[in-house]
Amino acid sequence: METTYLWEDGADDATLMTLRNRGEPSGFANVAGPVMVRAMRRANRKDLEQVKRVIEAEAT
């Protein structure tokens, strides 16, 4: 599994973030696909919350 974050300047001093998860499930992961999707979403959300905390701490 590979997760990629792409950060770009947006309009009006905004930042555009694109998140991409790539991977080919096999074996157990193939059978447990729906559970894996939810787990990846939780992991991505947790990562983004940490990124937000770091950015906000740097801004102060």
mmCIF file of the N, C-alpha and C atoms, coordinates in Angstrom:
data_MODEL
# 
_entry.id   MODEL 
# 
loop_
_atom_site.group_PDB 
_atom_site.id 
_atom_site.type_symbol 
_atom_site.label_atom_id 
_atom_site.label_alt_id 
_atom_site.label_comp_id 
_atom_site.label_asym_id 
_atom_site.label_entity_id 
_atom_site.label_seq_id 
_atom_site.pdbx_PDB_ins_code 
_atom_site.Cartn_x 
_atom_site.Cartn_y 
_atom_site.Cartn_z 
_atom_site.occupancy 
_atom_site.B_iso_or_equiv 
_atom_site.pdbx_formal_charge 
_atom_site.auth_seq_id 
_atom_site.auth_comp_id 
_atom_site.auth_asym_id 
_atom_site.auth_atom_id 
_atom_site.pdbx_PDB_model_num 
ATOM 1   N N  . MET A 1 1  ? 0.845   -1.174  0.000  1.00 0.00 ? 1  MET A N  1 
ATOM 2   C CA . MET A 1 1  ? 0.000   0.000   0.000  1.00 0.00 ? 1  MET A CA 1 
ATOM 3   C C  . MET A 1 1  ? 0.888   1.234   0.000  1.00 0.00 ? 1  MET A C  1 
ATOM 4   N N  . GLU A 1 2  ? 0.526   2.193   -0.808 1.00 0.00 ? 2  GLU A N  1 
ATOM 5   C CA . GLU A 1 2  ? 1.274   3.450   -0.892 1.00 0.00 ? 2  GLU A CA 1 
ATOM 6   C C  . GLU A 1 2  ? 0.293   4.606   -0.739 1.00 0.00 ? 2  GLU A C  1 
ATOM 7   N N  . THR A 1 3  ? 0.608   5.533   0.141  1.00 0.00 ? 3  THR A N  1 
ATOM 8   C CA . THR A 1 3  ? -0.202  6.733   0.334  1.00 0.00 ? 3  THR A CA 1 
ATOM 9   C C  . THR A 1 3  ? 0.627   7.937   -0.095 1.00 0.00 ? 3  THR A C  1 
ATOM 10  N N  . THR A 1 4  ? 0.028   8.779   -0.936 1.00 0.00 ? 4  THR A N  1 
ATOM 11  C CA . THR A 1 4  ? 0.713   9.965   -1.447 1.00 0.00 ? 4  THR A CA 1 
ATOM 12  C C  . THR A 1 4  ? -0.123  11.198  -1.136 1.00 0.00 ? 4  THR A C  1 
ATOM 13  N N  . TYR A 1 5  ? 0.532   12.223  -0.607 1.00 0.00 ? 5  TYR A N  1 
ATOM 14  C CA . TYR A 1 5  ? -0.100  13.515  -0.375 1.00 0.00 ? 5  TYR A CA 1 
ATOM 15  C C  . TYR A 1 5  ? 0.540   14.513  -1.332 1.00 0.00 ? 5  TYR A C  1 
ATOM 16  N N  . LEU A 1 6  ? -0.289  15.257  -2.053 1.00 0.00 ? 6  LEU A N  1 
ATOM 17  C CA . LEU A 1 6  ? 0.188   16.294  -2.962 1.00 0.00 ? 6  LEU A CA 1 
ATOM 18  C C  . LEU A 1 6  ? -0.382  17.620  -2.474 1.00 0.00 ? 6  LEU A C  1 
ATOM 19  N N  . TRP A 1 7  ? 0.509   18.590  -2.243 1.00 0.00 ? 7  TRP A N  1 
ATOM 20  C CA . TRP A 1 7  ? 0.112   19.905  -1.746 1.00 0.00 ? 7  TRP A CA 1 
ATOM 21  C C  . TRP A 1 7  ? 0.354   20.923  -2.847 1.00 0.00 ? 7  TRP A C  1 
ATOM 22  N N  . GLU A 1 8  ? -0.663  21.757  -3.143 1.00 0.00 ? 8  GLU A N  1 
ATOM 23  C CA . GLU A 1 8  ? -0.548  22.781  -4.184 1.00 0.00 ? 8  GLU A CA 1 
ATOM 24  C C  . GLU A 1 8  ? -1.169  24.082  -3.685 1.00 0.00 ? 8  GLU A C  1 
ATOM 25  N N  . ASP A 1 9  ? -0.640  25.195  -4.192 1.00 0.00 ? 9  ASP A N  1 
ATOM 26  C CA . ASP A 1 9  ? -1.245  26.483  -3.891 1.00 0.00 ? 9  ASP A CA 1 
ATOM 27  C C  . ASP A 1 9  ? -2.598  26.560  -4.575 1.00 0.00 ? 9  ASP A C  1 
ATOM 28  N N  . GLY A 1 10 ? -3.575  27.072  -3.836 1.00 0.00 ? 10 GLY A N  1 
ATOM 29  C CA . GLY A 1 10 ? -4.911  27.271  -4.381 1.00 0.00 ? 10 GLY A CA 1 
ATOM 30  C C  . GLY A 1 10 ? -5.234  28.750  -4.445 1.00 0.00 ? 10 GLY A C  1 
ATOM 31  N N  . ALA A 1 11 ? -6.440  29.038  -4.825 1.00 0.00 ? 11 ALA A N  1 
ATOM 32  C CA . ALA A 1 11 ? -6.891  30.426  -4.932 1.00 0.00 ? 11 ALA A CA 1 
ATOM 33  C C  . ALA A 1 11 ? -7.066  31.029  -3.536 1.00 0.00 ? 11 ALA A C  1 
ATOM 34  N N  . ASP A 1 12 ? -6.931  32.336  -3.445 1.00 0.00 ? 12 ASP A N  1 
ATOM 35  C CA . ASP A 1 12 ? -7.195  33.082  -2.205 1.00 0.00 ? 12 ASP A CA 1 
ATOM 36  C C  . ASP A 1 12 ? -6.405  32.548  -1.014 1.00 0.00 ? 12 ASP A C  1 
ATOM 37  N N  . ASP A 1 13 ? -5.121  32.305  -1.193 1.00 0.00 ? 13 ASP A N  1 
ATOM 38  C CA . ASP A 1 13 ? -4.232  31.836  -0.127 1.00 0.00 ? 13 ASP A CA 1 
ATOM 39  C C  . ASP A 1 13 ? -4.635  30.485  0.459  1.00 0.00 ? 13 ASP A C  1 
ATOM 40  N N  . ALA A 1 14 ? -5.386  29.704  -0.281 1.00 0.00 ? 14 ALA A N  1 
ATOM 41  C CA . ALA A 1 14 ? -5.773  28.355  0.165  1.00 0.00 ? 14 ALA A CA 1 
ATOM 42  C C  . ALA A 1 14 ? -4.718  27.357  -0.294 1.00 0.00 ? 14 ALA A C  1 
ATOM 43  N N  . THR A 1 15 ? -4.741  26.191  0.292  1.00 0.00 ? 15 THR A N  1 
ATOM 44  C CA . THR A 1 15 ? -3.868  25.096  -0.106 1.00 0.00 ? 15 THR A CA 1 
ATOM 45  C C  . THR A 1 15 ? -4.740  23.917  -0.509 1.00 0.00 ? 15 THR A C  1 
ATOM 46  N N  . LEU A 1 16 ? -4.445  23.352  -1.656 1.00 0.00 ? 16 LEU A N  1 
ATOM 47  C CA . LEU A 1 16 ? -5.173  22.192  -2.152 1.00 0.00 ? 16 LEU A CA 1 
ATOM 48  C C  . LEU A 1 16 ? -4.361  20.944  -1.836 1.00 0.00 ? 16 LEU A C  1 
ATOM 49  N N  . MET A 1 17 ? -4.976  19.985  -1.155 1.00 0.00 ? 17 MET A N  1 
ATOM 50  C CA . MET A 1 17 ? -4.305  18.739  -0.819 1.00 0.00 ? 17 MET A CA 1 
ATOM 51  C C  . MET A 1 17 ? -5.028  17.598  -1.519 1.00 0.00 ? 17 MET A C  1 
ATOM 52  N N  . THR A 1 18 ? -4.257  16.781  -2.228 1.00 0.00 ? 18 THR A N  1 
ATOM 53  C CA . THR A 1 18 ? -4.795  15.586  -2.876 1.00 0.00 ? 18 THR A CA 1 
ATOM 54  C C  . THR A 1 18 ? -4.170  14.377  -2.199 1.00 0.00 ? 18 THR A C  1 
ATOM 55  N N  . LEU A 1 19 ? -5.007  13.430  -1.802 1.00 0.00 ? 19 LEU A N  1 
ATOM 56  C CA . LEU A 1 19 ? -4.547  12.220  -1.138 1.00 0.00 ? 19 LEU A CA 1 
ATOM 57  C C  . LEU A 1 19 ? -4.855  11.041  -2.055 1.00 0.00 ? 19 LEU A C  1 
ATOM 58  N N  . ARG A 1 20 ? -3.869  10.180  -2.264 1.00 0.00 ? 20 ARG A N  1 
ATOM 59  C CA . ARG A 1 20 ? -4.070  9.004   -3.106 1.00 0.00 ? 20 ARG A CA 1 
ATOM 60  C C  . ARG A 1 20 ? -3.521  7.778   -2.391 1.00 0.00 ? 20 ARG A C  1 
ATOM 61  N N  . ASN A 1 21 ? -4.356  6.755   -2.303 1.00 0.00 ? 21 ASN A N  1 
ATOM 62  C CA . ASN A 1 21 ? -3.943  5.454   -1.782 1.00 0.00 ? 21 ASN A CA 1 
ATOM 63  C C  . ASN A 1 21 ? -3.912  4.478   -2.958 1.00 0.00 ? 21 ASN A C  1 
ATOM 64  N N  . ARG A 1 22 ? -2.789  3.790   -3.105 1.00 0.00 ? 22 ARG A N  1 
ATOM 65  C CA . ARG A 1 22 ? -2.665  2.802   -4.173 1.00 0.00 ? 22 ARG A CA 1 
ATOM 66  C C  . ARG A 1 22 ? -2.189  1.492   -3.585 1.00 0.00 ? 22 ARG A C  1 
ATOM 67  N N  . GLY A 1 23 ? -2.648  0.421   -4.171 1.00 0.00 ? 23 GLY A N  1 
ATOM 68  C CA . GLY A 1 23 ? -2.194  -0.893  -3.740 1.00 0.00 ? 23 GLY A CA 1 
ATOM 69  C C  . GLY A 1 23 ? -3.077  -1.972  -4.323 1.00 0.00 ? 23 GLY A C  1 
ATOM 70  N N  . GLU A 1 24 ? -2.561  -3.148  -4.400 1.00 0.00 ? 24 GLU A N  1 
ATOM 71  C CA . GLU A 1 24 ? -3.295  -4.299  -4.897 1.00 0.00 ? 24 GLU A CA 1 
ATOM 72  C C  . GLU A 1 24 ? -3.421  -5.312  -3.768 1.00 0.00 ? 24 GLU A C  1 
ATOM 73  N N  . PRO A 1 25 ? -4.628  -5.463  -3.223 1.00 0.00 ? 25 PRO A N  1 
ATOM 74  C CA . PRO A 1 25 ? -4.783  -6.433  -2.143 1.00 0.00 ? 25 PRO A CA 1 
ATOM 75  C C  . PRO A 1 25 ? -4.605  -7.855  -2.664 1.00 0.00 ? 25 PRO A C  1 
ATOM 76  N N  . SER A 1 26 ? -4.038  -8.689  -1.826 1.00 0.00 ? 26 SER A N  1 
ATOM 77  C CA . SER A 1 26 ? -3.899  -10.098 -2.168 1.00 0.00 ? 26 SER A CA 1 
ATOM 78  C C  . SER A 1 26 ? -4.077  -10.917 -0.905 1.00 0.00 ? 26 SER A C  1 
ATOM 79  N N  . GLY A 1 27 ? -4.383  -12.174 -1.064 1.00 0.00 ? 27 GLY A N  1 
ATOM 80  C CA . GLY A 1 27 ? -4.554  -13.053 0.088  1.00 0.00 ? 27 GLY A CA 1 
ATOM 81  C C  . GLY A 1 27 ? -5.646  -12.566 1.010  1.00 0.00 ? 27 GLY A C  1 
ATOM 82  N N  . PHE A 1 28 ? -5.335  -12.503 2.302  1.00 0.00 ? 28 PHE A N  1 
ATOM 83  C CA . PHE A 1 28 ? -6.312  -12.092 3.309  1.00 0.00 ? 28 PHE A CA 1 
ATOM 84  C C  . PHE A 1 28 ? -6.830  -10.684 3.047  1.00 0.00 ? 28 PHE A C  1 
ATOM 85  N N  . ALA A 1 29 ? -5.968  -9.768  2.625  1.00 0.00 ? 29 ALA A N  1 
ATOM 86  C CA . ALA A 1 29 ? -6.378  -8.387  2.367  1.00 0.00 ? 29 ALA A CA 1 
ATOM 87  C C  . ALA A 1 29 ? -7.438  -8.333  1.277  1.00 0.00 ? 29 ALA A C  1 
ATOM 88  N N  . ASN A 1 30 ? -7.365  -9.223  0.318  1.00 0.00 ? 30 ASN A N  1 
ATOM 89  C CA . ASN A 1 30 ? -8.362  -9.267  -0.756 1.00 0.00 ? 30 ASN A CA 1 
ATOM 90  C C  . ASN A 1 30 ? -9.729  -9.655  -0.192 1.00 0.00 ? 30 ASN A C  1 
ATOM 91  N N  . VAL A 1 31 ? -9.754  -10.611 0.720  1.00 0.00 ? 31 VAL A N  1 
ATOM 92  C CA . VAL A 1 31 ? -11.010 -11.061 1.333  1.00 0.00 ? 31 VAL A CA 1 
ATOM 93  C C  . VAL A 1 31 ? -11.546 -9.999  2.284  1.00 0.00 ? 31 VAL A C  1 
ATOM 94  N N  . ALA A 1 32 ? -10.656 -9.346  3.002  1.00 0.00 ? 32 ALA A N  1 
ATOM 95  C CA . ALA A 1 32 ? -11.044 -8.363  4.023  1.00 0.00 ? 32 ALA A CA 1 
ATOM 96  C C  . ALA A 1 32 ? -11.097 -6.948  3.454  1.00 0.00 ? 32 ALA A C  1 
ATOM 97  N N  . GLY A 1 33 ? -11.265 -6.800  2.153  1.00 0.00 ? 33 GLY A N  1 
ATOM 98  C CA . GLY A 1 33 ? -11.242 -5.493  1.493  1.00 0.00 ? 33 GLY A CA 1 
ATOM 99  C C  . GLY A 1 33 ? -12.088 -4.421  2.151  1.00 0.00 ? 33 GLY A C  1 
ATOM 100 N N  . PRO A 1 34 ? -13.391 -4.680  2.404  1.00 0.00 ? 34 PRO A N  1 
ATOM 101 C CA . PRO A 1 34 ? -14.228 -3.637  3.009  1.00 0.00 ? 34 PRO A CA 1 
ATOM 102 C C  . PRO A 1 34 ? -13.713 -3.186  4.387  1.00 0.00 ? 34 PRO A C  1 
ATOM 103 N N  . VAL A 1 35 ? -13.197 -4.104  5.175  1.00 0.00 ? 35 VAL A N  1 
ATOM 104 C CA . VAL A 1 35 ? -12.646 -3.752  6.480  1.00 0.00 ? 35 VAL A CA 1 
ATOM 105 C C  . VAL A 1 35 ? -11.382 -2.928  6.294  1.00 0.00 ? 35 VAL A C  1 
ATOM 106 N N  . MET A 1 36 ? -10.561 -3.298  5.323  1.00 0.00 ? 36 MET A N  1 
ATOM 107 C CA . MET A 1 36 ? -9.317  -2.569  5.040  1.00 0.00 ? 36 MET A CA 1 
ATOM 108 C C  . MET A 1 36 ? -9.618  -1.136  4.602  1.00 0.00 ? 36 MET A C  1 
ATOM 109 N N  . VAL A 1 37 ? -10.677 -0.949  3.821  1.00 0.00 ? 37 VAL A N  1 
ATOM 110 C CA . VAL A 1 37 ? -11.047 0.405   3.371  1.00 0.00 ? 37 VAL A CA 1 
ATOM 111 C C  . VAL A 1 37 ? -11.342 1.286   4.574  1.00 0.00 ? 37 VAL A C  1 
ATOM 112 N N  . ARG A 1 38 ? -12.132 0.773   5.505  1.00 0.00 ? 38 ARG A N  1 
ATOM 113 C CA . ARG A 1 38 ? -12.451 1.564   6.711  1.00 0.00 ? 38 ARG A CA 1 
ATOM 114 C C  . ARG A 1 38 ? -11.201 1.841   7.537  1.00 0.00 ? 38 ARG A C  1 
ATOM 115 N N  . ALA A 1 39 ? -10.325 0.859   7.649  1.00 0.00 ? 39 ALA A N  1 
ATOM 116 C CA . ALA A 1 39 ? -9.089  1.052   8.408  1.00 0.00 ? 39 ALA A CA 1 
ATOM 117 C C  . ALA A 1 39 ? -8.207  2.111   7.756  1.00 0.00 ? 39 ALA A C  1 
ATOM 118 N N  . MET A 1 40 ? -8.120  2.107   6.430  1.00 0.00 ? 40 MET A N  1 
ATOM 119 C CA . MET A 1 40 ? -7.317  3.115   5.725  1.00 0.00 ? 40 MET A CA 1 
ATOM 120 C C  . MET A 1 40 ? -7.913  4.509   5.908  1.00 0.00 ? 40 MET A C  1 
ATOM 121 N N  . ARG A 1 41 ? -9.225  4.610   5.875  1.00 0.00 ? 41 ARG A N  1 
ATOM 122 C CA . ARG A 1 41 ? -9.858  5.924   6.083  1.00 0.00 ? 41 ARG A CA 1 
ATOM 123 C C  . ARG A 1 41 ? -9.553  6.452   7.478  1.00 0.00 ? 41 ARG A C  1 
ATOM 124 N N  . ARG A 1 42 ? -9.623  5.571   8.481  1.00 0.00 ? 42 ARG A N  1 
ATOM 125 C CA . ARG A 1 42 ? -9.297  5.997   9.850  1.00 0.00 ? 42 ARG A CA 1 
ATOM 126 C C  . ARG A 1 42 ? -7.843  6.427   9.941  1.00 0.00 ? 42 ARG A C  1 
ATOM 127 N N  . ALA A 1 43 ? -6.945  5.666   9.334  1.00 0.00 ? 43 ALA A N  1 
ATOM 128 C CA . ALA A 1 43 ? -5.516  6.005   9.370  1.00 0.00 ? 43 ALA A CA 1 
ATOM 129 C C  . ALA A 1 43 ? -5.270  7.330   8.661  1.00 0.00 ? 43 ALA A C  1 
ATOM 130 N N  . ASN A 1 44 ? -5.912  7.542   7.512  1.00 0.00 ? 44 ASN A N  1 
ATOM 131 C CA . ASN A 1 44 ? -5.745  8.808   6.786  1.00 0.00 ? 44 ASN A CA 1 
ATOM 132 C C  . ASN A 1 44 ? -6.262  9.973   7.617  1.00 0.00 ? 44 ASN A C  1 
ATOM 133 N N  . ARG A 1 45 ? -7.411  9.800   8.245  1.00 0.00 ? 45 ARG A N  1 
ATOM 134 C CA . ARG A 1 45 ? -7.975  10.871  9.077  1.00 0.00 ? 45 ARG A CA 1 
ATOM 135 C C  . ARG A 1 45 ? -7.038  11.206  10.232 1.00 0.00 ? 45 ARG A C  1 
ATOM 136 N N  . LYS A 1 46 ? -6.488  10.178  10.865 1.00 0.00 ? 46 LYS A N  1 
ATOM 137 C CA . LYS A 1 46 ? -5.552  10.390  11.967 1.00 0.00 ? 46 LYS A CA 1 
ATOM 138 C C  . LYS A 1 46 ? -4.303  11.124  11.494 1.00 0.00 ? 46 LYS A C  1 
ATOM 139 N N  . ASP A 1 47 ? -3.769  10.726  10.341 1.00 0.00 ? 47 ASP A N  1 
ATOM 140 C CA . ASP A 1 47 ? -2.597  11.405  9.774  1.00 0.00 ? 47 ASP A CA 1 
ATOM 141 C C  . ASP A 1 47 ? -2.892  12.866  9.490  1.00 0.00 ? 47 ASP A C  1 
ATOM 142 N N  . LEU A 1 48 ? -4.052  13.146  8.910  1.00 0.00 ? 48 LEU A N  1 
ATOM 143 C CA . LEU A 1 48 ? -4.392  14.522  8.565  1.00 0.00 ? 48 LEU A CA 1 
ATOM 144 C C  . LEU A 1 48 ? -4.633  15.374  9.809  1.00 0.00 ? 48 LEU A C  1 
ATOM 145 N N  . GLU A 1 49 ? -5.180  14.783  10.864 1.00 0.00 ? 49 GLU A N  1 
ATOM 146 C CA . GLU A 1 49 ? -5.333  15.524  12.114 1.00 0.00 ? 49 GLU A CA 1 
ATOM 147 C C  . GLU A 1 49 ? -3.968  15.897  12.682 1.00 0.00 ? 49 GLU A C  1 
ATOM 148 N N  . GLN A 1 50 ? -2.996  14.998  12.572 1.00 0.00 ? 50 GLN A N  1 
ATOM 149 C CA . GLN A 1 50 ? -1.638  15.286  13.041 1.00 0.00 ? 50 GLN A CA 1 
ATOM 150 C C  . GLN A 1 50 ? -0.996  16.384  12.193 1.00 0.00 ? 50 GLN A C  1 
ATOM 151 N N  . VAL A 1 51 ? -1.167  16.320  10.883 1.00 0.00 ? 51 VAL A N  1 
ATOM 152 C CA . VAL A 1 51 ? -0.638  17.361  9.990  1.00 0.00 ? 51 VAL A CA 1 
ATOM 153 C C  . VAL A 1 51 ? -1.228  18.710  10.379 1.00 0.00 ? 51 VAL A C  1 
ATOM 154 N N  . LYS A 1 52 ? -2.533  18.755  10.636 1.00 0.00 ? 52 LYS A N  1 
ATOM 155 C CA . LYS A 1 52 ? -3.194  19.996  11.027 1.00 0.00 ? 52 LYS A CA 1 
ATOM 156 C C  . LYS A 1 52 ? -2.599  20.543  12.327 1.00 0.00 ? 52 LYS A C  1 
ATOM 157 N N  . ARG A 1 53 ? -2.379  19.657  13.312 1.00 0.00 ? 53 ARG A N  1 
ATOM 158 C CA . ARG A 1 53 ? -1.795  20.106  14.585 1.00 0.00 ? 53 ARG A CA 1 
ATOM 159 C C  . ARG A 1 53 ? -0.402  20.698  14.365 1.00 0.00 ? 53 ARG A C  1 
ATOM 160 N N  . VAL A 1 54 ? 0.398   20.060  13.538 1.00 0.00 ? 54 VAL A N  1 
ATOM 161 C CA . VAL A 1 54 ? 1.757   20.552  13.273 1.00 0.00 ? 54 VAL A CA 1 
ATOM 162 C C  . VAL A 1 54 ? 1.709   21.900  12.577 1.00 0.00 ? 54 VAL A C  1 
ATOM 163 N N  . ILE A 1 55 ? 0.874   22.020  11.564 1.00 0.00 ? 55 ILE A N  1 
ATOM 164 C CA . ILE A 1 55 ? 0.772   23.294  10.823 1.00 0.00 ? 55 ILE A CA 1 
ATOM 165 C C  . ILE A 1 55 ? 0.292   24.411  11.739 1.00 0.00 ? 55 ILE A C  1 
ATOM 166 N N  . GLU A 1 56 ? -0.716  24.135  12.549 1.00 0.00 ? 56 GLU A N  1 
ATOM 167 C CA . GLU A 1 56 ? -1.245  25.161  13.441 1.00 0.00 ? 56 GLU A CA 1 
ATOM 168 C C  . GLU A 1 56 ? -0.217  25.549  14.506 1.00 0.00 ? 56 GLU A C  1 
ATOM 169 N N  . ALA A 1 57 ? 0.573   24.595  14.974 1.00 0.00 ? 57 ALA A N  1 
ATOM 170 C CA . ALA A 1 57 ? 1.613   24.895  15.968 1.00 0.00 ? 57 ALA A CA 1 
ATOM 171 C C  . ALA A 1 57 ? 2.703   25.769  15.345 1.00 0.00 ? 57 ALA A C  1 
ATOM 172 N N  . GLU A 1 58 ? 3.027   25.511  14.090 1.00 0.00 ? 58 GLU A N  1 
ATOM 173 C CA . GLU A 1 58 ? 4.046   26.310  13.392 1.00 0.00 ? 58 GLU A CA 1 
ATOM 174 C C  . GLU A 1 58 ? 3.555   27.725  13.124 1.00 0.00 ? 58 GLU A C  1 
ATOM 175 N N  . ALA A 1 59 ? 2.250   27.890  12.969 1.00 0.00 ? 59 ALA A N  1 
ATOM 176 C CA . ALA A 1 59 ? 1.675   29.194  12.643 1.00 0.00 ? 59 ALA A CA 1 
ATOM 177 C C  . ALA A 1 59 ? 1.605   30.115  13.868 1.00 0.00 ? 59 ALA A C  1 
ATOM 178 N N  . THR A 1 60 ? 1.768   29.559  15.059 1.00 0.00 ? 60 THR A N  1 
ATOM 179 C CA . THR A 1 60 ? 1.650   30.409  16.252 1.00 0.00 ? 60 THR A CA 1 
ATOM 180 C C  . THR A 1 60 ? 2.988   30.902  16.712 1.00 0.00 ? 60 THR A C  1 
# 
